[in-house]
Amino acid sequence: MAEAVRHDKTARQLRLLSDALDSGRLGPVRRMVHTLAPAEIGNLLESLPPDKRMVVWGLVDPADDGEVLVHVGDEVRESLIADMDQDELVAAVEDLDIDDLADLVEDLPDAVIDQLLQSMDRDNRERLEKVLSYAEDTAGRLMNPDVVTVRADTTVDVVLRFLRLRGELPDHTDHLYVVNRRHQLIGWVALQDLVTRDPSTPINQLIDDELESLHVDTPADEVARRFSDNDWVSAPVVDDHNVLLGRITIDDVVDIIREQAEHQALGAAGLDEDEDLFSPIRRAVRGRVVWLGINLLTAFLAAAVIGQFDATIEKIVALAVLMPIVAGIGGNAAVQVLTLMVRGLALGQVGPSNASILLWKELRVALINGLLIGLLVGAVALLWFGSWALSAVIAAALVLNFCSAALAGVLLPLLLKRMRIDPAVAGTVVVTAVTDVMGFFSFLGLATAILLH
């Protein structure tokens, strides 16, 4: 429901914005843009064609430019950055949090990066370089090194005076981290404890020593899973020696979850989640033609199987009418299983320990569904063509193809994962190829063996 409301709001904003732009009235556009959060502005920019996008981009408050750049896809960001001069870019990104800046810095021109590094103080420059030293899509790359730490041998009163002198806290601060002299993590103290306990209370009495931390090399999808499992607002990031390096906050995790959802949805069609909706035709063609070519190869493979039974099809024309049913419904069954597997792999719910149990379960589901659908299609074929033998052939072929779909849907994602190939991207092409080939082979093979003898 909340997602539907958000989509309706975006559609309404887009309509109002487009109407105002078409009329040439920039005042209402500027006022609307200034009422939106950076993420909302980014969403609207991605929804506009390039000419209108650049007009709206020019009306964005310069103080929001950096945050907006963080919230758009790579292709849109590239076009926005190209429209800015060097000084504008530096001013836009220099006040970003280190973790957000790390997301942007590799997309910036070299001259801008050099000027940005020169404008940063030594501590922040070293923090940025440290974050950039970690691999992409890991906790180290996601973390913000700006953390508030305290010592265990102080009191609540001392910590509160320290916080007042500090003046402000990083966003989404719900705990302060307790470290020793070597900056190793001991535990954390909740802010609510600091403001409700007696000022003389020692910090070591408030420490939560059952703290779960994230290793700096933890993959991003595992970070998202642990945040979801534990309902964290923030979590500390440590190295091999338990030295506190930074923290990850819920806003970064929400971005991970959204990107994963977009990746699974678009990757299944061979599309890049960062592709601009209004990208140039040449770039769109280049990004899609590879997967279309792979699909073409699998189609030729299925056609080659059909070619082996051309004599059978010539004698029994009804087979040509019924073939798409066998392949089509088998492909849908495979995609259902594949979707469950890709989700399970992404959430860490599927692995070698339970793969065989899952396979056996899906085979039984496939057998039951195959029998039900097979009986239904067989009955239709009987009424349509008046042949009990043809009815039995298509029913049996559907059962076989449903079982093939279950095998492919479970085993191929595991194999692709082992080969370090993303099953969300390659899985759909592969499993539908398997069900097409097996569907045609089983249907036409059975028809040749039964109907022509």
Backbone torsions as a table, in degrees:
resi	resn	phi	psi	omega
1	MET	NA	-47.0	-179.5
2	ALA	-61.8	-39.4	179.6
3	GLU	-64.6	-40.7	179.7
4	ALA	-64.6	-40.1	178.1
5	VAL	-62.7	-42.4	179.6
6	ARG	-63.1	-42.5	179.4
7	HIS	-64.1	-41.0	178.2
8	ASP	-62.9	-40.5	179.4
9	LYS	-63.3	-43.4	179.4
10	THR	-63.6	-42.8	179.4
11	ALA	-62.4	-40.0	179.5
12	ARG	-66.4	-43.7	178.6
13	GLN	-62.6	-41.1	-179.2
14	LEU	-64.3	-41.1	179.7
15	ARG	-64.7	-46.5	179.6
16	LEU	-63.1	-41.3	-179.0
17	LEU	-65.3	-44.6	-179.6
18	SER	-64.1	-41.1	178.6
19	ASP	-62.1	-43.5	-180.0
20	ALA	-65.4	-40.2	179.0
21	LEU	-66.3	-40.3	-179.9
22	ASP	-64.5	-31.6	-179.3
23	SER	-82.7	-9.7	-179.9
24	GLY	81.3	8.6	-178.9
25	ARG	-91.8	101.1	-176.5
26	LEU	-84.5	-19.2	179.6
27	GLY	-59.0	-52.3	177.9
28	PRO	-61.5	-34.4	179.0
29	VAL	-64.6	-46.0	-179.6
30	ARG	-61.6	-42.3	-179.5
31	ARG	-65.8	-40.2	178.9
32	MET	-65.1	-45.5	-178.8
33	VAL	-61.4	-37.8	-177.4
34	HIS	-72.6	-13.0	176.3
35	THR	-91.1	-5.8	-174.4
36	LEU	-97.5	150.8	173.1
37	ALA	-74.7	156.2	-179.6
38	PRO	-53.0	-39.3	179.3
39	ALA	-64.7	-37.6	178.1
40	GLU	-68.1	-39.3	176.8
41	ILE	-62.2	-43.9	178.8
42	GLY	-59.6	-42.1	179.1
43	ASN	-63.6	-41.2	178.4
44	LEU	-67.3	-40.7	178.5
45	LEU	-60.4	-40.0	179.0
46	GLU	-67.8	-20.1	-177.1
47	SER	-91.2	-3.8	-176.1
48	LEU	-105.9	145.1	173.0
49	PRO	-65.5	160.1	-170.9
50	PRO	-53.3	-40.8	-176.0
51	ASP	-66.5	-45.3	178.0
52	LYS	-70.7	-33.9	179.9
53	ARG	-58.8	-44.0	-176.9
54	MET	-69.8	-32.2	176.0
55	VAL	-64.3	-47.9	-179.6
56	VAL	-65.7	-40.1	179.3
57	TRP	-58.8	-36.4	178.6
58	GLY	-70.0	-16.4	-179.2
59	LEU	-97.0	-6.4	-179.7
60	VAL	-68.9	138.6	176.4
61	ASP	-58.3	124.7	-179.5
62	PRO	-52.4	-28.1	179.5
63	ALA	-67.2	-20.5	-179.5
64	ASP	-98.9	-5.2	-173.6
65	ASP	-55.3	-46.6	-177.4
66	GLY	-62.3	-45.9	-179.9
67	GLU	-63.5	-37.8	178.6
68	VAL	-64.5	-42.9	179.2
69	LEU	-59.6	-33.4	178.5
70	VAL	-66.7	-29.5	-170.8
71	HIS	-100.9	17.4	175.0
72	VAL	-120.1	160.3	179.7
73	GLY	-69.5	167.4	-173.9
74	ASP	-58.7	-44.3	-176.5
75	GLU	-67.4	-43.0	178.2
76	VAL	-65.1	-42.2	179.0
77	ARG	-59.4	-41.5	179.5
78	GLU	-59.2	-41.6	-179.2
79	SER	-70.7	-35.7	179.0
80	LEU	-69.4	-42.0	179.5
81	ILE	-63.5	-37.3	-179.7
82	ALA	-64.3	-21.4	-178.4
83	ASP	-89.2	-1.6	-176.5
84	MET	-110.3	145.6	174.7
85	ASP	-85.1	174.3	-171.8
86	GLN	-61.5	-45.0	-178.7
87	ASP	-65.8	-38.4	177.7
88	GLU	-61.8	-43.1	-179.0
89	LEU	-63.8	-45.7	-180.0
90	VAL	-60.9	-45.2	179.7
91	ALA	-63.5	-33.6	-177.0
92	ALA	-70.6	-36.7	-169.9
93	VAL	-106.4	-11.3	-171.6
94	GLU	-69.3	-21.7	-179.3
95	ASP	-99.7	6.1	178.5
96	LEU	-70.6	153.6	171.7
97	ASP	-61.0	154.0	-175.5
98	ILE	-58.6	-40.5	-178.2
99	ASP	-66.3	-38.4	176.9
100	ASP	-69.7	-38.9	178.8
101	LEU	-63.5	-37.2	178.5
102	ALA	-63.1	-32.2	177.2
103	ASP	-67.8	-30.9	-173.6
104	LEU	-93.9	-30.3	-163.1
105	VAL	-59.6	-33.8	-177.2
106	GLU	-73.9	-13.9	177.4
107	ASP	-91.7	-5.3	-176.8
108	LEU	-87.1	149.7	174.3
109	PRO	-60.4	151.3	-177.8
110	ASP	-57.2	-39.9	-178.6
111	ALA	-64.1	-36.8	178.8
112	VAL	-68.8	-41.0	178.8
113	ILE	-60.8	-45.0	179.8
114	ASP	-61.3	-44.7	-179.3
115	GLN	-67.1	-37.1	179.5
116	LEU	-64.7	-45.3	-179.5
117	LEU	-63.5	-36.9	179.1
118	GLN	-68.1	-30.3	-178.4
119	SER	-81.0	-13.6	-177.8
120	MET	-86.9	148.7	174.2
121	ASP	-72.8	167.4	-172.8
122	ARG	-60.3	-42.4	-177.2
123	ASP	-62.4	-47.6	-178.4
124	ASN	-68.1	-34.9	177.7
125	ARG	-64.2	-42.7	178.3
126	GLU	-66.7	-37.1	177.7
127	ARG	-63.4	-45.3	179.9
128	LEU	-62.7	-45.9	179.7
129	GLU	-62.1	-34.6	179.1
130	LYS	-67.0	-45.6	179.8
131	VAL	-63.0	-41.1	-179.1
132	LEU	-69.1	-15.4	-179.8
133	SER	-76.6	-14.3	-179.4
134	TYR	-90.6	155.0	-178.4
135	ALA	-65.6	150.2	176.8
136	GLU	-62.8	154.3	177.9
137	ASP	59.7	37.0	172.7
138	THR	-127.1	166.3	179.3
139	ALA	-59.6	-35.9	-179.7
140	GLY	-62.0	-36.7	-178.9
141	ARG	-78.8	-26.1	-178.2
142	LEU	-84.8	-24.0	-169.5
143	MET	-72.8	156.5	170.3
144	ASN	-108.3	120.3	-177.6
145	PRO	-73.0	-3.3	179.9
146	ASP	-81.3	96.2	-179.4
147	VAL	-126.1	154.2	177.2
148	VAL	-103.5	121.2	-178.1
149	THR	-118.6	151.6	176.7
150	VAL	-135.5	167.5	179.0
151	ARG	-103.7	151.7	-176.8
152	ALA	-72.1	-21.5	-174.4
153	ASP	-92.9	24.1	176.3
154	THR	-112.5	-177.0	179.4
155	THR	-118.3	169.9	178.2
156	VAL	-59.4	-41.5	-178.9
157	ASP	-60.8	-42.9	179.6
158	VAL	-63.4	-43.1	-178.8
159	VAL	-65.4	-42.3	-179.9
160	LEU	-64.3	-39.1	176.9
161	ARG	-65.5	-37.9	177.1
162	PHE	-62.0	-42.3	-179.4
163	LEU	-67.2	-37.6	178.3
164	ARG	-66.3	-38.1	176.7
165	LEU	-67.1	-36.2	179.9
166	ARG	-64.9	-36.2	173.1
167	GLY	92.6	-39.0	-179.5
168	GLU	-151.4	159.4	179.1
169	LEU	-116.2	151.4	174.9
170	PRO	-59.9	151.9	179.2
171	ASP	-56.4	147.4	176.4
172	HIS	61.4	31.8	175.7
173	THR	-82.1	112.4	177.2
174	ASP	-115.1	-13.6	179.2
175	HIS	-140.7	155.7	167.1
176	LEU	-107.4	141.2	-176.4
177	TYR	-94.1	135.5	-179.7
178	VAL	-99.3	125.5	-177.7
179	VAL	-129.0	162.4	175.5
180	ASN	-94.9	-169.6	-176.0
181	ARG	-64.9	-26.0	179.1
182	ARG	-92.1	12.7	178.8
183	HIS	65.5	23.2	175.3
184	GLN	-82.6	141.8	-174.6
185	LEU	-74.2	128.3	176.9
186	ILE	-102.3	-41.7	-178.0
187	GLY	173.9	-162.4	177.8
188	TRP	-139.4	161.8	179.2
189	VAL	-125.2	128.3	-179.3
190	ALA	-73.4	140.2	178.3
191	LEU	-58.6	-35.4	-179.2
192	GLN	-64.1	-30.2	176.3
193	ASP	-70.0	-36.5	-178.5
194	LEU	-65.2	-36.2	-175.7
195	VAL	-91.3	-6.5	-179.3
196	THR	-112.5	-14.3	-177.6
197	ARG	-90.4	162.1	176.8
198	ASP	-60.9	135.8	-177.5
199	PRO	-55.6	-25.4	-177.6
200	SER	-85.2	-1.8	-177.4
201	THR	-65.5	126.9	176.9
202	PRO	-66.0	142.4	179.9
203	ILE	-61.8	-33.8	-176.9
204	ASN	-65.7	-13.2	175.5
205	GLN	-86.2	-11.9	-176.7
206	LEU	-106.4	-2.5	-173.8
207	ILE	-69.6	132.1	169.5
208	ASP	-90.5	102.6	-176.2
209	ASP	-91.6	7.2	174.3
210	GLU	-97.6	21.6	-179.1
211	LEU	-58.9	135.0	171.5
212	GLU	-100.3	128.1	179.0
213	SER	-112.7	168.1	178.1
214	LEU	-110.3	130.4	175.6
215	HIS	-71.7	149.0	-174.2
216	VAL	-61.3	-24.3	-179.1
217	ASP	-96.1	6.5	179.8
218	THR	-60.9	128.7	179.2
219	PRO	-61.6	152.9	-176.0
220	ALA	-61.2	-38.7	-178.8
221	ASP	-67.6	-32.0	176.1
222	GLU	-70.9	-36.7	175.3
223	VAL	-58.3	-47.2	-179.2
224	ALA	-63.0	-40.6	-179.1
225	ARG	-63.8	-42.2	-177.8
226	ARG	-71.0	-34.4	173.8
227	PHE	-62.5	-43.3	-179.6
228	SER	-65.6	-42.9	-177.7
229	ASP	-66.4	-35.2	-172.9
230	ASN	-104.6	-0.8	-178.5
231	ASP	54.3	43.7	180.0
232	TRP	-76.6	150.2	166.7
233	VAL	-97.5	-33.6	175.5
234	SER	-151.0	162.7	179.0
235	ALA	-150.6	141.9	-179.4
236	PRO	-78.3	152.0	177.3
237	VAL	-117.1	129.8	-176.2
238	VAL	-128.2	165.2	176.3
239	ASP	-100.7	-167.4	-177.3
240	ASP	-61.4	-25.2	-177.7
241	HIS	-100.9	15.0	178.8
242	ASN	65.1	22.7	174.9
243	VAL	-77.9	130.4	-179.0
244	LEU	-71.4	122.0	-177.9
245	LEU	-104.9	-29.3	-176.8
246	GLY	172.5	-161.4	179.4
247	ARG	-147.1	155.3	175.3
248	ILE	-113.3	138.2	-177.2
249	THR	-114.8	163.5	-171.6
250	ILE	-61.1	-31.3	-179.5
251	ASP	-63.5	-35.5	176.6
252	ASP	-69.2	-35.4	-178.5
253	VAL	-70.7	-37.3	176.0
254	VAL	-59.6	-39.9	177.3
255	ASP	-62.8	-40.0	178.5
256	ILE	-61.7	-46.9	-177.9
257	ILE	-62.6	-42.3	179.1
258	ARG	-64.0	-43.1	179.5
259	GLU	-64.5	-38.4	177.9
260	GLN	-63.9	-41.4	179.7
261	ALA	-64.2	-43.6	179.0
262	GLU	-65.7	-38.2	-179.6
263	HIS	-63.1	-44.1	-179.6
264	GLN	-67.4	-40.9	-177.5
265	ALA	-69.1	-45.2	-177.0
266	LEU	-84.8	-32.9	-180.0
267	GLY	-62.0	-33.5	179.3
268	ALA	-62.0	-23.9	178.0
269	ALA	-100.5	8.8	179.3
270	GLY	76.2	24.3	-178.3
271	LEU	-109.0	155.3	179.0
272	ASP	-93.8	129.0	-178.4
273	GLU	-65.7	-17.1	178.8
274	ASP	-93.4	3.8	-179.0
275	GLU	-68.0	135.3	177.0
276	ASP	-70.0	131.8	177.9
277	LEU	-56.2	-31.9	-179.1
278	PHE	-113.0	34.6	-178.8
279	SER	-64.1	153.7	178.6
280	PRO	-56.5	149.1	-175.0
281	ILE	-57.8	-42.9	-177.5
282	ARG	-61.5	-42.2	-179.7
283	ARG	-67.8	-41.0	179.7
284	ALA	-63.5	-41.8	178.4
285	VAL	-62.7	-45.7	-178.3
286	ARG	-62.4	-35.5	-178.0
287	GLY	-75.2	-23.0	-173.8
288	ARG	-106.1	-24.4	-170.4
289	VAL	-66.1	-27.9	-179.2
290	VAL	-61.9	-48.8	-178.7
291	TRP	-70.8	-31.1	174.2
292	LEU	-64.7	-37.6	176.9
293	GLY	-64.6	-40.4	178.0
294	ILE	-65.1	-40.8	176.9
295	ASN	-61.9	-36.7	179.2
296	LEU	-63.9	-41.1	178.5
297	LEU	-62.3	-42.6	178.8
298	THR	-66.9	-32.5	177.1
299	ALA	-66.4	-39.7	176.2
300	PHE	-63.5	-36.2	178.2
301	LEU	-63.1	-45.2	177.5
302	ALA	-63.7	-39.5	178.9
303	ALA	-64.2	-35.4	178.4
304	ALA	-64.4	-37.4	177.4
305	VAL	-64.6	-43.9	178.5
306	ILE	-61.0	-38.7	-179.3
307	GLY	-60.5	-25.6	179.1
308	GLN	-70.4	-15.9	-176.4
309	PHE	-120.9	28.0	-177.6
310	ASP	-62.6	-33.1	179.3
311	ALA	-66.0	-38.8	178.5
312	THR	-65.3	-43.1	-178.8
313	ILE	-64.9	-36.9	178.8
314	GLU	-62.2	-35.6	-177.1
315	LYS	-82.9	-32.0	-178.0
316	ILE	-125.0	90.1	-174.8
317	VAL	-63.1	-28.3	-179.0
318	ALA	-58.5	-26.0	179.4
319	LEU	-61.9	-39.4	-179.7
320	ALA	-64.6	-32.7	179.6
321	VAL	-71.0	-37.1	-173.1
322	LEU	-91.0	-16.6	-176.9
323	MET	-55.9	-44.9	-179.3
324	PRO	-59.8	-29.2	179.6
325	ILE	-64.8	-45.8	-177.5
326	VAL	-62.8	-47.2	-177.7
327	ALA	-71.1	-42.8	-175.2
328	GLY	-64.9	-48.5	-177.2
329	ILE	-72.6	-29.9	174.7
330	GLY	-65.8	-39.8	177.3
331	GLY	-63.5	-40.8	178.0
332	ASN	-63.3	-40.8	178.6
333	ALA	-62.9	-40.2	179.9
334	ALA	-66.0	-40.2	-179.7
335	VAL	-66.0	-34.4	176.3
336	GLN	-60.5	-48.6	180.0
337	VAL	-65.8	-42.8	-179.9
338	LEU	-58.6	-43.4	-179.1
339	THR	-60.9	-43.2	176.9
340	LEU	-62.3	-40.7	-178.6
341	MET	-67.6	-44.4	-179.9
342	VAL	-61.7	-42.4	177.3
343	ARG	-63.4	-44.8	179.9
344	GLY	-62.3	-40.6	177.9
345	LEU	-65.6	-40.3	-179.5
346	ALA	-65.1	-33.7	-178.6
347	LEU	-91.2	0.3	-178.8
348	GLY	74.0	18.8	-177.1
349	GLN	-89.9	-11.8	-177.0
350	VAL	-121.4	133.5	178.5
351	GLY	-162.3	-176.0	-178.8
352	PRO	-57.5	-28.5	-175.2
353	SER	-70.5	-27.6	-177.4
354	ASN	-123.7	7.0	-176.6
355	ALA	-63.9	-40.7	-178.3
356	SER	-66.9	-38.2	177.6
357	ILE	-64.1	-43.7	179.4
358	LEU	-64.1	-41.0	179.1
359	LEU	-62.0	-45.0	180.0
360	TRP	-63.0	-40.2	178.2
361	LYS	-63.7	-46.4	-178.4
362	GLU	-67.4	-32.5	176.5
363	LEU	-65.1	-40.4	178.8
364	ARG	-68.1	-39.8	175.4
365	VAL	-61.5	-43.5	-179.7
366	ALA	-63.3	-40.3	-179.9
367	LEU	-63.1	-45.5	-179.4
368	ILE	-65.8	-47.9	178.9
369	ASN	-63.0	-38.6	178.7
370	GLY	-62.0	-42.1	178.4
371	LEU	-65.2	-44.3	-178.8
372	LEU	-64.3	-50.8	-179.6
373	ILE	-67.3	-38.8	179.8
374	GLY	-61.3	-43.5	178.2
375	LEU	-63.3	-40.6	-179.6
376	LEU	-65.5	-49.3	-179.8
377	VAL	-66.1	-37.7	177.8
378	GLY	-61.4	-39.3	178.8
379	ALA	-65.8	-41.5	177.3
380	VAL	-63.4	-42.9	179.2
381	ALA	-62.7	-36.0	178.4
382	LEU	-65.4	-45.2	178.8
383	LEU	-67.1	-34.3	-176.2
384	TRP	-74.8	-49.6	-172.7
385	PHE	-110.2	-9.2	176.1
386	GLY	68.4	27.4	-177.6
387	SER	-123.0	116.2	176.7
388	TRP	-64.9	-38.0	-178.3
389	ALA	-65.2	-45.2	178.3
390	LEU	-63.1	-39.4	177.5
391	SER	-59.9	-43.7	179.4
392	ALA	-67.1	-37.1	-178.8
393	VAL	-63.7	-48.6	-177.3
394	ILE	-69.6	-33.4	177.0
395	ALA	-64.1	-45.2	178.9
396	ALA	-65.3	-39.0	-180.0
397	ALA	-64.4	-38.1	178.4
398	LEU	-66.0	-40.6	177.1
399	VAL	-60.7	-45.5	180.0
400	LEU	-63.7	-41.1	-177.5
401	ASN	-71.7	-34.0	175.2
402	PHE	-63.3	-40.1	178.0
403	CYS	-67.3	-38.8	175.5
404	SER	-62.5	-38.8	178.7
405	ALA	-63.1	-40.3	178.4
406	ALA	-64.8	-44.8	178.7
407	LEU	-60.9	-47.4	-178.8
408	ALA	-66.8	-41.9	-177.2
409	GLY	-64.0	-31.7	-179.9
410	VAL	-89.2	-47.9	-170.6
411	LEU	-79.6	-38.1	-175.6
412	LEU	-65.5	-42.6	175.7
413	PRO	-59.8	-38.5	177.7
414	LEU	-64.4	-40.9	178.8
415	LEU	-66.1	-44.9	179.3
416	LEU	-62.3	-39.1	178.0
417	LYS	-62.6	-42.4	178.7
418	ARG	-64.4	-31.7	-180.0
419	MET	-85.4	5.4	-179.2
420	ARG	61.1	34.8	173.3
421	ILE	-109.3	132.4	-176.0
422	ASP	-68.2	113.5	-179.6
423	PRO	-66.8	-21.9	178.0
424	ALA	-67.4	-28.6	-178.6
425	VAL	-92.1	-49.1	-173.2
426	ALA	-90.3	-17.8	-170.7
427	GLY	-61.2	-46.2	-175.4
428	THR	-61.3	-43.9	-179.6
429	VAL	-61.0	-43.7	-174.8
430	VAL	-70.6	-47.7	-175.6
431	VAL	-68.9	-36.1	177.3
432	THR	-68.4	-32.4	175.2
433	ALA	-64.0	-41.8	179.5
434	VAL	-63.3	-45.7	-177.7
435	THR	-70.2	-33.9	175.6
436	ASP	-61.7	-50.1	-177.9
437	VAL	-63.8	-48.6	-178.5
438	MET	-66.9	-36.4	179.2
439	GLY	-63.7	-49.0	179.3
440	PHE	-65.2	-42.0	-177.3
441	PHE	-64.9	-45.0	-178.5
442	SER	-68.1	-42.7	-178.3
443	PHE	-66.6	-51.0	-177.5
444	LEU	-73.1	-33.1	177.5
445	GLY	-65.4	-46.0	177.0
446	LEU	-63.8	-39.5	178.7
447	ALA	-63.1	-40.7	177.8
448	THR	-64.1	-42.4	-177.0
449	ALA	-72.3	-33.5	-173.6
450	ILE	-100.5	-46.5	-172.5
451	LEU	-80.5	-23.7	-178.5
452	LEU	-100.1	7.4	179.7
453	HIS	-126.6	NA	NA
